[in-house]
Amino acid sequence: MRSSLFLRNRPSCRQLSSVVSRCFCTGEKWGSVWSFGDNTNGALGLPAPLSDAYEPTKVPELPSNITQVAAGHYHSLAVTSEGEVWAWGRNDEGQLGRCTDSPRNSWCKPERVRGLEGVEVRSVSASGVTSLVIGKDGSVWVWGRSKRGQLGLGWDVIEAKSPSKVKSLMGHDIDKVSFGWGHALALTTEGKLFGWGYADGGRLGEMAAIFHTTPSIYENIGELSDFERKTPMLEEVNKLVEERIRREDNMPIIWEPCLVKEVSDVTVSDMSCGLDHSLVLCGDGMLLSGGDNTYGQLARKTGEPSLLPVSGISSFSPISLESGLGHSLALCHQFPTGNHTSCKTAILSWGWNIGSQLGRNGNNEIPDIVEGLEGEHIVSVSAGRVHSVALTREGEVFVWGSGRNGRLGLGHTMDEGEPALIESLEGSRVLQAVAGFDHNLLLVAG
C-alpha cells in the first residue's frame, strides 16, 4: 500500500521551487546566465559566428541579476530581479518581442522585451513559436505567432506582436505554464488545470471530442459538463475531427484556455507538455498521461484519447515532471523496500531513447530509474529533444543522451548512456538548469 507521507498537502509548483532554492542556495537569489549546445538559431546568446558551444559559456550583454531562465525550442528568455524580461534566439514568429524583419544576425543578442512595463514578472516560459510571462499577481501575458492556438487569445488569433494579456485566465492565480508543439497547460496555485491549443489525441484531455470549427460551438465549450457522455452529436464531431486532422489548416484547436474536466475534481500538483504529449500529476500521487504515444512516452496502452493513469510507478511518489520531444522524466521519492528503511530520490524515465536520453537500459515503455545517480540529491530535471539534464542540491549539473552539437556541455560530441557530471563547472553553484530542444541554459550564482 502506498505510503501517505508524500501525498498529504502536496506542495504547489511555486512552493517546490522555493524549497529547492533553499536546499542549495546560501543567500544567492540571482546570478549570470551560461549556455551550451546548438547555436544555429542564436539561442545561446553568444556572438556570431560561433555555431556551437561544447562547454558552458557565459552569455554576454545580460544583466548580472538574473533570477530565472527559460529555454524554448530555439530561443531563450531571462528575468531580472527588477522583473525585466530579456530574449534572444529564433525570431521568425516574433517570439523575441521584436519585429520579424529586424536583422537576423541581431537575434542572437539579448535584448529587453518591450511592452511589459507595469507588469511585475514572476516567471517565464516558452515554446517553439511563443513566449509567455506570469506576473506576480498570477496574470499571464503572451506573444509570438501560432496557427495552432497556442497564444490562447481567442478565436482565430494567431499572432501577438507584443505581450498581450490572456484574458480568459483573469481571476486565476497562475503558477506554471508548460508548452508543447502546439498545445499548452496552465496550473493555478489552487491546483486547477487549464488547457488550450492543438487538442488531438488527448493531450488536453477530452477537449477534442467537442471540437468544431465554428465559433458558435466553441463558445459553448464551458457549458458541456459531462465529457464522458457519448452522444450522436459528439460522434459526428469526432468523425469531422478525424477528417480535418489530415488537413493542416483545419486542426482541432481550443482557442482559449478551458478547464481540463478530467481533473477538475482533484488538486493537480504539477504538469508538463512534451512535443505532442502531456503529463499531469494529481495531488493524490496519481500520474496521468495523454497525447501521442509513438515512442511509448505515455507509459501505458494508447487507449482512448484522454488523460489516463501511467503504469509501473507504484513504488514511487512523483514530485515533479518534465517532457522532451518523445521522452518523459519524473523526479520521485522512492518508497522503502526490503532492508532499506529510508526514502530516496530518483529520476524515472521512459519513452524515446534514440540518443540514450533515458539514461538507462531496459524496456523504454516502462518507467524505470535513471542509472548512475545513486547518492545524489537531485532537485530538478529537464528534457530536450534527445538529451536530459539534472540539477543537484549542491548546484552540480549532470547530463546524458545525445552529445551532438555539444548539447551535453562535456567538451565533446559523444553520447552518454548514463548521467555525466559537467566538470568544467567545478567551483560554481548552479541555481537552475533547463534544456531547449538542442541547447541549454544555466543560472549560475555570483
N, C-alpha and C positions, 0 to 999 in steps of 0.2 A: 504493500500500500504506500502511495506517495506521501512523503512527509509534508506536513503543513507549514514547516518552518519558513519556507520561502514563498508561500502562497498567500499569507496574510499580509494585508496592507502593502502589496507590491508597489514600489515607488514609481512615480512618473518618469518620463524620459529626462525632464529637467532635473528632477531630484537625483537620478542616477548620474547625470553629468556632474552635478555638484559633488556627489560622494566620490566619484572617480577623481575629480580635481583635487579634493582634499587628501586623497590617498597618497599622491606622489608629488604634489606641489608644496614647496615650502615658502609660501608667500607670493610666488610668481603668479601674476594674473594675465600677463601678456608676454609677447616675445616677437621674434622675427620669423619670416617665412622662408623655408627652404624647399627645393623641388628637385625631382629627378624623374627620368624616363623619357618618353617620346615628346619632342618639342615641335613636331611637324606643324601644329596649329598655333604655336606660341603659348601653349598652356603652362609652360614652365616659368614664363615671365622673365626669361633670360635673353640678353641681346642677340640679335641675328649676327652672323649666320649660323649660330650653334643649332645643330639639328637635334641632338640628344644629349642627355646628361646621365652618365653612368654611376655617379655618386651624388649624394645630396649637396646642392649648391645654393647659397643664399640668394634670394630674389632681391635685386637692387631696386631702388626707386620706390620702395614701400615704407610707410611709417614704421617705427620700431615698437609701436604699442598695439600690435595686432592681438585680438582676443579670440578670434575664431576664423577658420578657413573652411571652404567647401570646394570640392572638385566636381565639375560637371563632366560630361563625356569628353569634351575637348576644350573646356575653358575653366577658369578658376576665379574664386571670389574670396575676399578677406574683409573682416570687420575690425575697426579700430575701437579703442576704449571710449572714444567720443561718439561711437555709433555711425561713423562713416563707412561706406562700402566701396571697396576697390575691386576692379575686374580686369581680366586680361585673357587672351587666347582667341579662340574662334569667335567670329562676329557676323557670320553670314546671315544669321537670323536676328541680329540685333541684341543678342543676349548679353553684350557688354554694356548696353545702355548708350551706345554710340551710334552714329549714322553708319549704315552698312556700306556707304560709298566713301567712307574715310579711308585713307591709305592703308592697304592691307599690312604693310610692313610695320605699321604703328600698333597693331593689335597686340603684339607680344609685350608691349609696355604697359604696366599697371597704371590705370587712371581711375580717379574717383567717379563713381556713378552719380549723375545729376538727377534731380527730381525727388530726392528723399529728404529734402530739408523739412524739418519739423517732425520727422519720424525717428523715434529712439529705437534703433535697430538692436534686437537681441541676438538673432542668428540668421544664417543664410543657407540656402540650398540651391541646387542646380541640376538640370537635365542636360540633354544634348543640345537643346534649342531654346531653353528658357532659363531665367534666373528668378530667385524669389527671396524675399526677406520677411522675417517675422518681427513685428515691433514688440516693445516691452509691454504694450497693452494687449498683446495677442492678435493684433491685426496682421493681415497678410497682403503683401504687395508683390506684383509680378511684372515681368517684361520679357520681350523676345517675340518669337513667331512659331506657332504650332498649328498646323491644319488638323491635328488630332484632338484639339480641345484642351490641351494641357495648361493653357492660361487660366481657365476656369472663370472667364469674364462674361460669359453669356453666350446666347445662341449665335453661332457662326462667327464669333470674334476670334480671329486667328493671329492678330498682331497687336502688340503694345510697344510703341517706340520708346516709351518712358515708363517708369514704375507706376502701375495702376492698382488701385485697391480692389481686392476680391470681395465685393460687397455681399455676396451670398454667405460669407463666413463671418460677417459682422455680428457681434453679440456672443461670439465663441472665443475663448482664450486658447488660441492655437499654440501647441507646444512643439510640434515637429511636423515637417512636410518631407515626403520622400517622392522622388520621381523615377519613372521607368522610361521606356522608349516613347510611349505616347499616353501614359496614364499617370495619375498622382493620387497619393493618400495623405490626409491631414489628420493629426491626432490632437485632441484637446486636452487640457490639463485635467479634465474630469473623466478622461478615458473614452470619449466618444470618437468614432472614426468616420471620416468623410472621404468620398472618392469622386474622381471626375476624369474625363479624357476618354481614351480608347478603351472600350469596355469588354472586348472579346475574350472568351474563354474563361470567364470567372475571375479575372484579375481584379475586378472591382466588385466581386460577389456576383449576385444575380441581376445586377442592373441592366445588363444587355438584354435580358428577357423582355423588357418593356420598351426596347429601343424603337424609335420611329423617327423618320427624317423631318416630320412636320412639327413646327413649334407647338401646335395645339396639343399634341400628345405629350411632348416633352414637358410642357408646363404642368401636366397632371402627375408627374412622377411622384411627387411627395404625397399625393392623395392615395396611392396604392399601398395599402397597409399589409397585405399578405403576399409576400414574394413566393411563398411555397405553392400557392394556388395555381393550378394549370387550367386555363380557360381556353376556349376555341380562339379567342382574340389573340392571346399570347402565343398560341401555337402558330397562328398565321404570321405574327410579328417575327417569331423565331425563323420561320422559313424565309421571310423577307430579309432578315439579317444575314442568314447564310448566303443568300444570293448577292447581297450588297458588299459583303466582306471581300468578295472576289474583285470588286472594283475599288481601287484606291480612293476615288473621290466620293464614295458613299460608305464610310465605315460606321460601325456602331459607336457613336460618340455621346458621352454625357457632358454637356457644355458648361455646367455649373456644378459645384460641389453638392453632393447629396449624401445623406446618411447611409452608411452601409448597414442594411437591415439585418443581415445575419448575426451581427454582433451588437445590435442596438440595445439588447437587454443585459449585456455584460460590460465590465470595465476592460478596456483594451490598454495594455501597458507598453506595447511597442509594436512597430511595423516597419517593413522595408519593401521597396519596389525594386525588382530586378528589371532586366530589359523588357521581358514580356510576362513576368510572373510577380506574385505578391506573397509576402509572409505576414501573418498577423498573430501577435502573442496576446492572449487573454489573461486577465488578472488571476484566473484560477490555475494558470500554468498550461492551459491547452494551447497548442501551436497549430494554426490553420495555414493552408496554402491554396492558391488559385492561379489560373492562367495557363501559360504554355508549359508543357511537360516533356518537351522533345528530349532533353538531356537528363531527365529524372530529377529536376530541380524542385519538384513538389514533394518528393519523398512519399509518394502514395500513388495508387492507381489513378489514372486520369479522371475517370468517372464523369459526374455532372459538372457543367461549367459554373462552379460556385466555390466558395471558400469551405474547405473540408479539412478534417484533422490530419496532421502529419503522423506517419507511423514510425515506430522504433526509437522513441525518446523517453520511455517510461522510467529510465534510471537517471534522468536529468531534469533539472528545473531551469529552463531558459531565462536568461536575464535580458539580453539584447540581441537584435537580429541585423544581418547585413546580406545583401543580394548583389551578385555580379551579373554579367551577361547571361550566363546559364548555370551558375552555381550559387549555393546558399551557405551561409555561415550563421551559427548561433553560439553566442557566449553563454555558457551554462554553469550552474552548480551541479556537481556530480554527487549523488547520494552515497552514503557509506555502504560498503558491501564487505561481506566476509569479516576478516580481522581488521579491516580499515574502518575506524570509527569517526574519522573527521571528514568533513565535506571539502571537496576540492573544486577548483575552477578549471573548466576545459572548453575547448572550441570544437563544436561539431561541424562537419562539412558534408555536403552531398551535391550531386548534380554533375555538370560538365567537368571533365578532368583532362582535356586535351593537352594542357600545358602544365599539368601537375598542380593546379591551383587548389586542389582539395588537401594537399599536404599529407597524403596517406595513400595506402594501397587498399584493396578490397572492393566490395560492391559499391559502385558510385551512387546507386539509387537509395541506399540505406544510410541514414545519418550515422557517422562514426567519428571517433576522436582524432583530431589533427595530431600527428606524431611529433615527438621531439621538443615538446614544451613542458615536460614534467618539471615541477618545482618553480615554474614561472608564474607570477601573479598578473595574468592578463586582465586589462581593464577595458579594452575596446578592440574591435576588429573592423576591417574594411575590405571590400571586394571590388576588384577591377574587372577588365574583360577576361583575362586569363591569368591573373595573379591575385594574391591576397596579402594583407598587411595586418599585423597585430602590435598593439602597444602595451607595455608592461607598466606596473605600478611605479617602477623605478625610473620610467621615462626612456626605456630602451625600445628599439623597433626591430621586429622580426618580419621577414618576408619569405614568400615561397611562390612557386609557379613559374611562368614563362619569364625568362630574363631578356627577351628581345628588346632592343632599343634602350637597354639599361633600366627597365622599369622596376627591377629589384633593388637598384641602388648599391649593388655589390662590386661595382667596378668592372663587370664583365657582362656577357650576353647569354651565359649558360642558364639552363633551367635548374630550379631547385625543387626536389621532390619533398623535402621537409623544411620546416622553418629555419632560416639562417639569420643570424644577428648582423645588422649593419654596423660593422666595427668602426667605420670611419666617423661615427657619431659619438665615439667614446669621449667622455668628459662633458657631453651635452645632456640636458634634460629635455626630452621631447614632451610637449603638453598635449599635442593632438597629431594624429596621423591618418590621412584619408587618401583614398585611391579614386582617380578618374578611370576612364577606360584604359589608357595606356600611360598615364602619368600619375605622380603622387605629390602631395603637399604635406609638409611638416611644420608645425608651430613649435619653435624652439625657444625655451626660456632664456631671458637675458638679452 
